[in-house]
Amino acid sequence: MLSTKKSLGLVLGGGGARGFFHVGVIKAIQELGIKIDKVSGTSIGAIIGAIYATDPQIDLEKIVSELDYLKMLKTSAFGTGESSTRGIEPLLRSFIPVTNFSELKIPFSFNATDINQKEEIIFNHGSLFPGLLAAISIPGVFSPVKIEERYLIDGGVANNLPISLVKDTNNLIISDITGPIKKIDNNTSAPDVLYSSVAFMQLRIGQEEIKKLKNQKITYLNLTDNNIFILDFRKRNYQKLIDLGYQAMMDSNFFNLKAKSATETR
């Protein structure tokens, strides 16, 4: 049920290295003085969402420019057991200096996936860790994270655009980094066909969820660049993605929707 009070939700989808697009979106939101009332995220969107919800004025661009992502992947990925994700927990905690959802400055939700029980698992209260580690456990890259009796993996497997976690807000800014979806032919490599197929399914599911929204004002921002792979964390890419996200928000219909909404309530 929608709240009668005007509220704004920010949705940060999954997409690995393509998540730098979110950083640009948030940079624009900060510069424009837009107040976000709720945040939801999955996979890389969960990490960026948690950092932002901890401090809505944080300089995300500065943070991402200082990280060595390739070293982080080499030391943490393709390991066995919980060590494959536990290796990056100290780094995440350095940017998320709180331990509980109740300490966040913006209400925040994220998800993970329990394939054994075929369920999307929602995290929105209690401890942030190790749930955040589960949310980014990309299949084939990180091992599942055990929480109680569940083995959880990347939330994007169940719901890569977690609109449902903030659907009770009146207005939505949706940052969709699904992809890449490459054009294929007989010469396309098998991995590219596979990843493009998965991304296409995720994109279609996300679009169907957007169609279900009835009363919300929606600002939809979509990363259409299909040249940057989800594990391509080379530094030459991050500034390009930040700039694309920033410009997408600056060029969006957000203020037109807000003006229309204000007119309708008079």
Buried (B, 14 or more C-beta within 10 A) or exposed (E): EEEEEBBBBBBBBBBBBBBBBBBBBBBBBBEEEBEBBBBBBBBBBBBBBBBBBBBBEBEBBEBBEEBEBEEBBEEBBEBEEBEBBBBBBEBBBEBBEBEEBEEBEBBBBBBBBBBEEEBBBBBBEEEBBBBBBBBBBBEEBBBBBEBEEBBBBBBBBBBBBBBBBBBEBBBBBBBBBBBBBBEEEEEEEEEBEEBBEBBEEBBEEBBEBBEEEEEBBBBBBBBEBBEBBBBBBEEEBBBBBBBBBBBBBBEBEBEEBBEEBEEEEE
